[in-house]
Amino acid sequence: MTLATPPSSQPLERAPTFGLVIVGDEILSGKRADKHLPKVIELLSARGLQLSYADYVGDDPARITATLERAFASGDVVFSTGGIGATPDDHTRQCAARALGLPLALHPQAEALIRERMQDTAREHGTLYEPNHPDNIHRLNMGVFPQGARIIPNPYNKIPGFSVGHVHFVPGFPVMAWPMVEWVLDQQYAAWFQRAAWVEKSVIVFGAMEATLTPLMQSLEQRFDGVKVFSLPSVDHPEYGRHIELGVKGTPELVEQAYPVLLDGLQGFNARLGPELVRN
């Protein structure tokens, strides 16, 4: 799917679904461990939000383009990390433009920030800033984005990321990416924060099988619209050993209604109940 114009960046009319795209051969080869997934989950959770999906993709332009086509078409809020530099293995900027059917263009504000960064670096090293030096001209490629993109400020070194619609592109370096993700969330999606409006209550269940508990889980979701029932089995937990963590999550009001019903329903099974857990 290609688009003739950038997707709308107008405020969302519905609660957003959040996705994450993590780009880089170094992640898939195991040379580097991914730190973005747990951190983005943490940043969203601190704002009462949840990550719905994550895609990992290596430095293959065709695969990156296909992944970004899905992101742009989804209408979701999607963060993409990695591949926005100016080295030969950085393809994300070009793939974003290709996915949108838009030309690439040097963003004037990005150009100013990159030049400012190059001047800062020259001063730090006691050298003369040469704006027309080939290396400095090449560095401006880091500000070449799909036409119509908006910049994401980078508090670490001023080299910006960019947004098109509700898809946001940040570097692969955590020290840069994470504050940039936070900035986007706080600037664009604060209306959807639910810091005090989501809670989980669960209980550790010993001696039961998930298949046996499924009818109880289904009946709870049917009875309490808006509540999600979850089941997390473990066979080698260091404290509880083999068990199932069974619980409900949703607004505090709904969880307060559904959780006692869950406990009552468990009385009909030949299972032993352990500690109860609460997460906000």
C-alpha positions as CSV (number, residue, x, y, z in Angstrom):
1,M,0.0,0.0,0.0
2,T,1.3,3.4,-0.9
3,L,-0.1,6.8,-0.1
4,A,0.2,10.0,-2.1
5,T,0.2,12.3,1.0
6,P,1.4,11.8,4.6
7,P,-1.1,10.1,7.0
8,S,-3.0,12.6,9.2
9,S,-1.3,13.8,12.4
10,Q,-4.5,15.1,13.8
11,P,-5.4,14.0,17.4
12,L,-6.9,10.5,17.6
13,E,-10.6,10.2,18.1
14,R,-10.3,6.8,19.8
15,A,-8.1,5.3,22.4
16,P,-4.8,4.4,20.6
17,T,-3.4,1.0,20.0
18,F,0.4,1.0,20.5
19,G,2.9,-0.9,18.5
20,L,6.7,-1.2,18.3
21,V,9.0,-1.9,15.4
22,I,12.6,-2.8,16.3
23,V,15.0,-2.6,13.4
24,G,18.5,-4.1,13.2
25,D,20.5,-7.2,12.2
26,E,22.5,-6.8,15.4
27,I,19.3,-7.7,17.4
28,L,18.4,-10.7,15.3
29,S,21.9,-12.0,15.2
30,G,22.3,-11.8,19.0
31,K,25.2,-9.4,18.8
32,R,23.1,-7.0,20.9
33,A,20.3,-7.8,23.3
34,D,17.1,-5.8,22.7
35,K,16.4,-3.3,25.5
36,H,13.6,-1.4,23.7
37,L,10.7,-3.8,24.2
38,P,10.8,-3.8,28.1
39,K,11.5,-0.1,28.2
40,V,8.7,0.9,25.9
41,I,6.3,-1.4,28.0
42,E,7.6,0.4,31.1
43,L,7.1,3.9,29.6
44,L,3.6,3.1,28.4
45,S,2.6,1.4,31.7
46,A,3.7,4.4,33.7
47,R,1.1,6.3,31.8
48,G,-1.7,3.7,32.1
49,L,-1.1,2.5,28.5
50,Q,-0.3,-0.9,27.0
51,L,1.8,-2.2,24.1
52,S,-0.3,-4.4,21.8
53,Y,2.4,-5.8,19.5
54,A,6.0,-5.6,18.5
55,D,7.8,-6.5,15.3
56,Y,11.5,-7.3,14.9
57,V,13.0,-6.8,11.4
58,G,16.6,-7.0,10.2
59,D,18.4,-4.5,7.9
60,D,16.6,-5.8,4.8
61,P,15.0,-2.9,2.9
62,A,12.1,-4.9,1.4
63,R,11.1,-6.3,4.8
64,I,11.4,-2.9,6.5
65,T,9.3,-1.4,3.8
66,A,6.6,-4.1,4.2
67,T,6.6,-3.7,8.0
68,L,6.2,0.1,7.7
69,E,3.5,-0.2,5.2
70,R,1.5,-2.2,7.7
71,A,2.3,0.4,10.4
72,F,1.2,3.4,8.4
73,A,-2.0,1.6,7.2
74,S,-2.9,0.4,10.8
75,G,-3.9,3.8,12.2
76,D,-2.1,2.7,15.4
77,V,0.6,4.7,17.3
78,V,3.8,2.9,16.3
79,F,7.3,3.6,17.5
80,S,10.2,2.4,15.2
81,T,13.7,2.2,16.7
82,G,16.9,2.0,14.7
83,G,18.2,2.4,11.1
84,I,17.7,6.2,10.8
85,G,21.4,7.0,10.6
86,A,23.4,7.8,7.5
87,T,25.6,4.7,7.1
88,P,25.1,2.1,4.4
89,D,23.2,-0.3,6.7
90,D,20.7,2.3,7.7
91,H,17.6,2.0,5.6
92,T,14.6,3.1,7.7
93,R,14.3,6.6,6.4
94,Q,14.3,5.5,2.8
95,C,12.0,2.6,3.5
96,A,9.5,4.9,5.3
97,A,9.4,7.1,2.2
98,R,9.0,4.1,0.0
99,A,6.1,2.7,2.1
100,L,4.4,6.1,1.9
101,G,5.0,6.7,-1.8
102,L,6.6,10.0,-0.8
103,P,9.9,11.7,-1.8
104,L,12.7,12.2,0.6
105,A,13.7,15.8,1.5
106,L,16.1,17.5,3.8
107,H,14.0,18.8,6.7
108,P,15.0,22.5,7.3
109,Q,14.7,22.3,11.1
110,A,16.6,19.0,11.1
111,E,19.3,20.6,9.0
112,A,19.7,23.4,11.4
113,L,19.9,21.1,14.4
114,I,22.5,18.8,12.7
115,R,24.6,21.8,11.7
116,E,24.4,23.1,15.3
117,R,25.6,19.7,16.5
118,M,28.5,19.7,14.1
119,Q,29.6,23.1,15.3
120,D,29.3,21.9,18.9
121,T,31.5,18.9,18.1
122,A,34.1,21.1,16.3
123,R,34.3,23.3,19.4
124,E,34.7,20.3,21.7
125,H,37.6,19.1,19.7
126,G,39.2,22.5,19.2
127,T,38.8,22.3,15.4
128,L,37.3,24.6,12.8
129,Y,33.8,23.8,11.6
130,E,33.8,23.4,7.8
131,P,30.2,23.4,6.6
132,N,31.1,22.3,3.1
133,H,33.5,19.5,4.1
134,P,32.3,16.2,2.5
135,D,31.9,14.5,5.9
136,N,29.6,17.3,7.1
137,I,27.6,17.3,3.9
138,H,27.1,13.6,4.3
139,R,26.0,14.0,7.9
140,L,23.0,16.1,6.7
141,N,21.6,12.9,5.3
142,M,20.4,12.2,8.9
143,G,17.9,15.0,8.4
144,V,16.5,13.6,5.1
145,F,13.0,12.4,5.9
146,P,9.9,11.6,4.0
147,Q,8.4,14.9,2.7
148,G,6.1,16.4,5.3
149,A,7.6,14.7,8.3
150,R,7.7,16.3,11.7
151,I,10.9,16.2,13.8
152,I,11.3,14.6,17.2
153,P,13.8,16.4,19.3
154,N,16.8,14.5,20.6
155,P,18.0,15.8,24.0
156,Y,21.2,13.7,23.9
157,N,23.0,15.1,20.8
158,K,20.4,17.2,18.9
159,I,20.2,14.8,15.9
160,P,16.4,14.5,15.5
161,G,14.1,11.7,14.8
162,F,10.9,12.1,12.8
163,S,7.2,11.4,12.7
164,V,4.8,10.8,9.9
165,G,1.2,10.6,11.0
166,H,1.2,8.5,14.2
167,V,4.3,6.5,13.3
168,H,7.4,7.8,15.1
169,F,11.0,7.1,14.2
170,V,13.8,7.2,16.8
171,P,17.5,6.0,16.8
172,G,18.5,2.6,18.0
173,F,20.6,3.9,20.9
174,P,18.6,3.7,24.1
175,V,20.1,6.8,25.6
176,M,18.6,8.8,22.7
177,A,15.5,6.7,21.9
178,W,13.9,6.5,25.3
179,P,13.6,10.2,26.1
180,M,12.4,10.8,22.5
181,V,9.6,8.2,23.0
182,E,8.7,9.8,26.2
183,W,8.5,13.3,24.5
184,V,6.2,11.9,21.9
185,L,3.9,10.3,24.4
186,D,3.7,13.4,26.6
187,Q,3.3,15.8,23.8
188,Q,0.8,14.0,21.6
189,Y,-1.0,11.4,23.6
190,A,-1.4,12.8,27.1
191,A,-5.2,12.9,26.6
192,W,-5.2,9.1,26.7
193,F,-3.1,8.6,29.9
194,Q,-4.9,6.5,32.5
195,R,-2.4,6.4,35.3
196,A,-5.0,5.5,38.0
197,A,-7.5,3.7,35.8
198,W,-6.0,0.3,35.4
199,V,-5.4,-2.5,37.9
200,E,-4.7,-6.2,37.9
201,K,-5.7,-8.7,40.6
202,S,-4.5,-12.3,40.4
203,V,-4.0,-15.4,42.5
204,I,-1.5,-18.2,42.4
205,V,-3.3,-21.4,41.6
206,F,-1.7,-24.8,42.4
207,G,-2.8,-28.2,41.0
208,A,-5.1,-27.0,38.2
209,M,-4.8,-27.1,34.4
210,E,-5.5,-24.2,32.1
211,A,-7.9,-26.2,30.0
212,T,-10.0,-26.9,33.1
213,L,-10.1,-23.2,34.0
214,T,-11.0,-22.0,30.6
215,P,-14.8,-22.1,31.0
216,L,-14.5,-20.0,34.2
217,M,-12.3,-17.5,32.3
218,Q,-14.7,-17.2,29.4
219,S,-17.7,-16.7,31.7
220,L,-16.0,-13.9,33.5
221,E,-15.3,-12.0,30.3
222,Q,-18.9,-12.5,29.1
223,R,-20.3,-11.3,32.4
224,F,-18.0,-8.3,32.9
225,D,-17.7,-6.4,29.7
226,G,-14.3,-4.6,29.6
227,V,-12.5,-7.0,32.0
228,K,-9.7,-9.1,30.6
229,V,-9.0,-12.4,32.2
230,F,-5.4,-13.7,32.0
231,S,-3.7,-17.0,32.7
232,L,0.1,-17.2,33.1
233,P,1.3,-20.8,33.6
234,S,4.8,-21.6,35.0
235,V,6.6,-24.9,35.4
236,D,9.8,-23.8,37.1
237,H,9.1,-20.7,39.0
238,P,11.9,-20.2,41.7
239,E,9.4,-19.5,44.4
240,Y,6.1,-21.1,43.5
241,G,7.3,-24.0,41.2
242,R,4.6,-25.3,38.9
243,H,1.5,-23.1,39.1
244,I,-0.9,-20.8,37.2
245,E,-1.2,-17.1,37.9
246,L,-4.9,-16.4,37.2
247,G,-6.3,-13.0,37.3
248,V,-8.4,-10.1,35.9
249,K,-7.4,-6.7,34.7
250,G,-9.3,-3.5,33.8
251,T,-10.7,-0.4,35.5
252,P,-10.6,-0.6,39.3
253,E,-14.4,-0.6,39.5
254,L,-14.8,-3.6,37.2
255,V,-11.9,-5.5,38.8
256,E,-13.4,-5.0,42.2
257,Q,-16.6,-6.7,40.9
258,A,-15.0,-9.4,38.9
259,Y,-12.2,-10.6,41.1
260,P,-14.4,-12.0,44.0
261,V,-16.4,-13.9,41.4
262,L,-13.1,-15.4,40.1
263,L,-12.2,-16.5,43.6
264,D,-15.7,-18.0,44.1
265,G,-15.4,-19.8,40.8
266,L,-12.1,-21.4,41.8
267,Q,-13.8,-23.0,44.8
268,G,-15.4,-25.5,42.4
269,F,-12.0,-26.9,41.3
270,N,-9.7,-29.2,43.2
271,A,-7.0,-26.6,43.4
272,R,-5.0,-24.9,46.1
273,L,-4.8,-21.1,46.1
274,G,-1.6,-19.3,47.0
275,P,-0.7,-15.6,47.4
276,E,-2.8,-12.9,45.8
277,L,-1.2,-10.2,43.7
278,V,-2.2,-6.6,42.9
279,R,-0.5,-4.5,40.2
280,N,-1.4,-0.9,39.1
